[in-house]
Amino acid sequence: MPKIEETPYGLKVTFETVVDVAMASRMVDEFRRRVHPREGGFAILVDLRATRSFPAEVQEVIKQAILILREAGMHRNAVIVHSTIAGLQARRMVKETGIAPELRYFDADLPDWEETALAWLVDGTEPPPAD
């Protein structure tokens, strides 16, 4: 199951391996147990550096997780990507769940991806445009 950590800004979710339907379903159950509305909302950092792609059935379950987070008050989201395929799949899931305006993508190959992502999550500082 992806690693879910509480942070000062909200949550950090790290996908450390290939995700199957059972793992994604456990993540949804964990979000249902742990994520509750917070005054002022919360932000989430999703680390996809170790993920290369998501099978179609896993994408459907992850969309459920995104909707749970949105309903609980997620107001900003940063997704760290390394794989082009996982990045494209994440963009499609985000578009289909309606959270695109609150989300920014960060390339794991950039040396300052973490600082830039945290600036977006905590302060709302827009990342520099991609080349």
C-alpha positions in Angstrom: 0.0 0.0 0.0 1.2 3.5 -0.6 2.8 5.1 2.4 0.5 7.8 3.9 2.1 10.3 6.3 0.6 13.3 8.2 2.5 16.5 7.6 2.1 20.1 8.8 0.4 21.0 5.5 -1.8 17.9 5.3 -0.7 14.5 3.8 2.2 13.0 1.9 1.4 9.8 -0.1 4.3 7.9 -1.5 3.8 5.1 -4.0 6.9 2.9 -3.4 6.1 0.0 -5.8 3.8 -1.1 -8.5 0.2 -0.7 -7.2 -2.4 -3.4 -7.8 -6.2 -3.2 -7.1 -5.9 -4.7 -3.6 -3.3 -2.1 -2.6 -5.3 0.7 -4.1 -8.4 -0.5 -2.3 -6.6 -0.6 1.0 -5.5 3.0 0.4 -9.1 4.1 -0.2 -10.1 2.3 3.0 -7.3 4.1 4.9 -8.3 7.5 3.5 -11.9 6.8 4.6 -10.7 6.1 8.2 -8.0 8.8 8.5 -9.1 11.8 6.3 -11.6 14.1 7.8 -12.6 17.6 6.9 -10.2 20.2 8.4 -10.8 23.8 9.0 -9.1 25.7 6.2 -8.6 22.5 4.2 -5.4 20.7 3.6 -2.8 20.0 0.9 -1.3 16.7 -0.3 2.0 15.8 -1.9 1.8 12.6 -4.0 5.2 11.1 -4.8 5.0 8.9 -7.9 8.8 8.7 -8.5 8.8 4.9 -8.1 5.7 4.3 -10.2 5.9 3.7 -13.9 2.2 3.2 -14.7 -1.2 2.3 -13.3 -3.3 -0.5 -14.8 -6.8 0.6 -15.8 -8.6 -1.1 -12.9 -6.2 0.6 -10.4 -6.9 4.0 -12.0 -10.6 3.6 -11.2 -9.8 2.9 -7.5 -7.4 5.8 -7.3 -10.1 8.1 -8.7 -12.2 7.0 -5.7 -9.3 8.1 -3.4 -9.0 11.4 -5.1 -12.8 12.1 -4.6 -12.5 11.2 -0.9 -9.7 13.7 -0.5 -11.5 16.4 -2.4 -14.7 15.9 -0.4 -12.6 16.1 2.8 -11.2 19.5 1.8 -8.1 19.0 -0.2 -7.3 22.4 -1.6 -3.8 22.0 -3.1 -2.1 19.0 -4.6 1.5 18.5 -5.8 2.3 15.4 -7.8 5.9 14.4 -8.3 6.5 12.4 -11.4 9.4 10.6 -13.0 7.7 8.4 -15.5 6.0 10.0 -18.6 3.4 7.3 -18.6 2.5 7.6 -14.9 2.4 11.4 -15.4 0.0 11.1 -18.3 -2.2 8.7 -16.4 -2.2 11.0 -13.4 -3.2 13.9 -15.5 -6.2 12.0 -16.9 -7.3 10.8 -13.5 -7.1 14.4 -12.2 -9.1 15.8 -15.1 -11.8 13.1 -14.7 -12.1 13.9 -11.0 -12.2 17.7 -11.4 -9.3 18.6 -9.2 -7.0 20.0 -12.0 -7.2 23.7 -10.9 -5.7 22.9 -7.5 -2.9 20.6 -8.8 0.6 21.1 -10.0 3.0 18.6 -11.4 6.7 18.5 -10.5 9.4 16.7 -12.5 11.5 14.5 -10.2 14.5 15.1 -12.4 14.7 18.8 -11.3 17.1 19.3 -8.4 14.7 21.5 -6.4 11.4 19.6 -7.0 10.7 19.2 -3.3 11.2 22.8 -2.3 9.2 24.0 -5.3 6.4 21.6 -4.5 6.3 22.6 -0.8 6.2 26.3 -1.8 3.1 25.5 -3.9 1.4 23.4 -1.1 2.2 25.7 1.8 2.3 29.2 0.3 0.5 28.9 -3.1 3.7 29.9 -4.9 3.3 28.9 -8.5 6.1 26.8 -9.9 8.2 28.2 -12.8 6.8 27.4 -16.2 8.2 24.2 -17.8 10.6 24.7 -20.6 
